[in-house]
């Protein structure tokens, strides 16, 4: 049975060198540090590219597979939330997002 966590965190937009007002710009949720520590403890396989971990995600009625990526600044992982999901569940930058995340083990 996969490890599963549910948490709420704000949605934020990644800003490159120039300020982006593009609604398709990359948006993320930062995992709580205790969830990140659990993921590091549970992962039995070496991390994937960029130290990422494969996960299944549920936000509202939307479910998808993606990866979480380590973030040096926070010491945690960040979860990308694609534009189609943001639109489907009606979330914008700064909104609290309730996420259920399951680590994909052995795949």
GROMACS elastic network, one bead per residue, 0.5 to 0.9 nm:
[ bonds ]
;  ai    aj funct       b0    kb
    1     4     6  0.89480   500
    2   102     6  0.61598   500
    2   103     6  0.60934   500
    2   104     6  0.66817   500
    2   105     6  0.67982   500
    3    38     6  0.89151   500
    3    39     6  0.83534   500
    3    42     6  0.79311   500
    3   101     6  0.83337   500
    3   102     6  0.55790   500
    3   103     6  0.57940   500
    3   104     6  0.82671   500
    3   105     6  0.86294   500
    4   100     6  0.68950   500
    4   101     6  0.55624   500
    4   103     6  0.67194   500
    5    35     6  0.70690   500
    5    99     6  0.79773   500
    5   100     6  0.56267   500
    5   101     6  0.53392   500
    5   102     6  0.65375   500
    5   103     6  0.88769   500
    6    98     6  0.70152   500
    6    99     6  0.54848   500
    6   101     6  0.63286   500
    6   102     6  0.89360   500
    7    31     6  0.79119   500
    7    32     6  0.76321   500
    7    35     6  0.87128   500
    7    97     6  0.81244   500
    7    98     6  0.56193   500
    7    99     6  0.55041   500
    7   100     6  0.67098   500
    7   101     6  0.85120   500
    8    29     6  0.88819   500
    8    31     6  0.86707   500
    8    32     6  0.86750   500
    8    96     6  0.61580   500
    8    97     6  0.52208   500
    8    99     6  0.61024   500
    8   100     6  0.89032   500
    9    29     6  0.62261   500
    9    30     6  0.67804   500
    9    31     6  0.72855   500
    9    32     6  0.77712   500
    9    95     6  0.81885   500
    9    96     6  0.52503   500
    9    97     6  0.54186   500
    9    98     6  0.66986   500
    9    99     6  0.80012   500
   10    28     6  0.84359   500
   10    29     6  0.60911   500
   10    30     6  0.76758   500
   10    93     6  0.75557   500
   10    94     6  0.53665   500
   10    95     6  0.53445   500
   10    97     6  0.57929   500
   10    98     6  0.87668   500
   11    27     6  0.66665   500
   11    28     6  0.56483   500
   11    30     6  0.79437   500
   11    81     6  0.82759   500
   11    91     6  0.79366   500
   11    92     6  0.68804   500
   11    93     6  0.50871   500
   11    94     6  0.51245   500
   11    95     6  0.56150   500
   11    96     6  0.62744   500
   11    97     6  0.64453   500
   12    26     6  0.86418   500
   12    27     6  0.55154   500
   12    28     6  0.53868   500
   12    29     6  0.63640   500
   12    30     6  0.84285   500
   12    92     6  0.82362   500
   12    93     6  0.50369   500
   12    94     6  0.58409   500
   12    95     6  0.82380   500
   13    20     6  0.85373   500
   13    25     6  0.69164   500
   13    26     6  0.58974   500
   13    28     6  0.62444   500
   13    29     6  0.88758   500
   13    93     6  0.62515   500
   13    94     6  0.85511   500
   14    20     6  0.82987   500
   14    25     6  0.72053   500
   14    26     6  0.56182   500
   14    27     6  0.59214   500
   14    28     6  0.72898   500
   15    18     6  0.67946   500
   15    19     6  0.57862   500
   15    20     6  0.60988   500
   15    25     6  0.82312   500
   15    26     6  0.81754   500
   16    19     6  0.67153   500
   16    20     6  0.74603   500
   17    20     6  0.88611   500
   20    23     6  0.83397   500
   20    25     6  0.69238   500
   21    24     6  0.85713   500
   21    25     6  0.75447   500
   22    25     6  0.53283   500
   23    26     6  0.85118   500
   23    83     6  0.74166   500
   24    27     6  0.82780   500
   24    82     6  0.78939   500
   24    83     6  0.57492   500
   25    82     6  0.87586   500
   25    83     6  0.79906   500
   26    80     6  0.70069   500
   26    81     6  0.75283   500
   26    82     6  0.71754   500
   26    83     6  0.81009   500
   27    79     6  0.83633   500
   27    80     6  0.58250   500
   27    81     6  0.55561   500
   27    82     6  0.68518   500
   27    83     6  0.79292   500
   27    86     6  0.89197   500
   27    92     6  0.89990   500
   27    93     6  0.75568   500
   28    78     6  0.60998   500
   28    79     6  0.52337   500
   28    81     6  0.54451   500
   28    82     6  0.84049   500
   28    93     6  0.89293   500
   29    77     6  0.86632   500
   29    78     6  0.56906   500
   29    79     6  0.51630   500
   29    80     6  0.66748   500
   29    81     6  0.72483   500
   29    97     6  0.77142   500
   29    99     6  0.88500   500
   30    33     6  0.86249   500
   30    71     6  0.84977   500
   30    74     6  0.80293   500
   30    76     6  0.69893   500
   30    77     6  0.60159   500
   30    79     6  0.62276   500
   30    80     6  0.89269   500
   31    34     6  0.82149   500
   31    35     6  0.63553   500
   31    36     6  0.63608   500
   31    68     6  0.88135   500
   31    76     6  0.62107   500
   31    77     6  0.55764   500
   31    78     6  0.59580   500
   31    79     6  0.71522   500
   32    35     6  0.53839   500
   32    36     6  0.64564   500
   32    37     6  0.88374   500
   32    76     6  0.69257   500
   32    77     6  0.81706   500
   33    37     6  0.61268   500
   33    38     6  0.85828   500
   33    74     6  0.80944   500
   33    75     6  0.71014   500
   33    76     6  0.53381   500
   33    77     6  0.80012   500
   34    37     6  0.50553   500
   34    38     6  0.62103   500
   34    39     6  0.86834   500
   34    76     6  0.85297   500
   35    38     6  0.50202   500
   35    39     6  0.62200   500
   35    40     6  0.86996   500
   35    76     6  0.82380   500
   35    77     6  0.87844   500
   36    39     6  0.50943   500
   36    40     6  0.62868   500
   36    41     6  0.86560   500
   36    70     6  0.87211   500
   36    75     6  0.82590   500
   36    76     6  0.53262   500
   36    77     6  0.60567   500
   37    40     6  0.51243   500
   37    41     6  0.61855   500
   37    42     6  0.86555   500
   37    76     6  0.77680   500
   38    41     6  0.50207   500
   38    42     6  0.60714   500
   38    43     6  0.85727   500
   39    42     6  0.51427   500
   39    43     6  0.59932   500
   39    53     6  0.82787   500
   39   103     6  0.73287   500
   40    43     6  0.55164   500
   40    44     6  0.86415   500
   41    44     6  0.80509   500
   42   103     6  0.85971   500
   42   105     6  0.87156   500
   43    46     6  0.74302   500
   43    47     6  0.78506   500
   43    53     6  0.81099   500
   43   103     6  0.82468   500
   43   105     6  0.71960   500
   44    47     6  0.88149   500
   44   105     6  0.77064   500
   44   106     6  0.81140   500
   45    48     6  0.84953   500
   45   105     6  0.79727   500
   45   106     6  0.73126   500
   46    51     6  0.82304   500
   47    50     6  0.77001   500
   47    52     6  0.56586   500
   47    53     6  0.60715   500
   48    51     6  0.52933   500
   48    52     6  0.50220   500
   48    53     6  0.61375   500
   48    54     6  0.79845   500
   49    52     6  0.58000   500
   49    53     6  0.85445   500
   49    69     6  0.89732   500
   50    69     6  0.69431   500
   50    70     6  0.75632   500
   51    68     6  0.87234   500
   51    69     6  0.64104   500
   51    70     6  0.62466   500
   52    67     6  0.59631   500
   52    68     6  0.54547   500
   52    70     6  0.63979   500
   52    77     6  0.83219   500
   53    66     6  0.84796   500
   53    67     6  0.52560   500
   53    68     6  0.54470   500
   53    69     6  0.67964   500
   53    70     6  0.87518   500
   53   103     6  0.73758   500
   53   104     6  0.78143   500
   54    65     6  0.73622   500
   54    66     6  0.59116   500
   54    68     6  0.66198   500
   54   102     6  0.87051   500
   54   103     6  0.62475   500
   54   104     6  0.54526   500
   54   105     6  0.79409   500
   54   107     6  0.80334   500
   55    64     6  0.85332   500
   55    65     6  0.58161   500
   55    66     6  0.55891   500
   55    67     6  0.54650   500
   55    68     6  0.69772   500
   55   101     6  0.65056   500
   55   102     6  0.54290   500
   55   104     6  0.51083   500
   55   105     6  0.86000   500
   56    63     6  0.72490   500
   56    64     6  0.58210   500
   56    66     6  0.64818   500
   56    67     6  0.81909   500
   56   100     6  0.82390   500
   56   101     6  0.57431   500
   56   102     6  0.50770   500
   56   103     6  0.64747   500
   56   104     6  0.67675   500
   57    62     6  0.80692   500
   57    63     6  0.55337   500
   57    64     6  0.54030   500
   57    65     6  0.61827   500
   57    66     6  0.74906   500
   57    99     6  0.68602   500
   57   100     6  0.57577   500
   57   102     6  0.65044   500
   57   103     6  0.89215   500
   58    61     6  0.69696   500
   58    62     6  0.56139   500
   58    64     6  0.67333   500
   58    98     6  0.85221   500
   58    99     6  0.58804   500
   58   100     6  0.51000   500
   58   101     6  0.65177   500
   58   102     6  0.88284   500
   59    62     6  0.53090   500
   59    63     6  0.65813   500
   59    64     6  0.89274   500
   59    85     6  0.79425   500
   59    89     6  0.75013   500
   59    97     6  0.73559   500
   59    98     6  0.62569   500
   59    99     6  0.51690   500
   59   100     6  0.66930   500
   59   101     6  0.89362   500
   60    63     6  0.81422   500
   60    88     6  0.86936   500
   60    89     6  0.61221   500
   60    97     6  0.88078   500
   60    98     6  0.76330   500
   60    99     6  0.80306   500
   61    88     6  0.83712   500
   61    89     6  0.73692   500
   62    85     6  0.65370   500
   62    88     6  0.74997   500
   62    89     6  0.74505   500
   63    85     6  0.87198   500
   66    79     6  0.81761   500
   66    80     6  0.78862   500
   67    78     6  0.88257   500
   67    79     6  0.69945   500
   67    80     6  0.78223   500
   68    77     6  0.57860   500
   68    78     6  0.54544   500
   68    80     6  0.71516   500
   69    76     6  0.83544   500
   69    77     6  0.50602   500
   69    78     6  0.53121   500
   69    79     6  0.67779   500
   69    80     6  0.85174   500
   70    74     6  0.86991   500
   70    75     6  0.72272   500
   70    76     6  0.58788   500
   70    78     6  0.63748   500
   71    74     6  0.57349   500
   71    75     6  0.56670   500
   71    76     6  0.55001   500
   71    77     6  0.52944   500
   71    78     6  0.63493   500
   72    75     6  0.50213   500
   72    76     6  0.71891   500
   72    77     6  0.85122   500
   73    76     6  0.79995   500
   74    77     6  0.77844   500
   74    78     6  0.89825   500
   81    84     6  0.84106   500
   81    85     6  0.65642   500
   81    86     6  0.68183   500
   82    85     6  0.55172   500
   82    86     6  0.64258   500
   82    87     6  0.88409   500
   83    87     6  0.61166   500
   83    88     6  0.85011   500
   84    87     6  0.52481   500
   84    88     6  0.60727   500
   84    89     6  0.87175   500
   85    88     6  0.50088   500
   85    89     6  0.61543   500
   85    90     6  0.81482   500
   85    91     6  0.83844   500
   86    89     6  0.55408   500
   86    90     6  0.56718   500
   86    91     6  0.50527   500
   86    92     6  0.67019   500
   87    91     6  0.66153   500
   87    92     6  0.83003   500
   88    91     6  0.81692   500
   91    94     6  0.84811   500
   91    95     6  0.60804   500
   91    96     6  0.81219   500
   91    97     6  0.75569   500
   92    95     6  0.56360   500
   92    96     6  0.88590   500
   93    96     6  0.87379   500
   94    97     6  0.89786   500
  104   107     6  0.61960   500
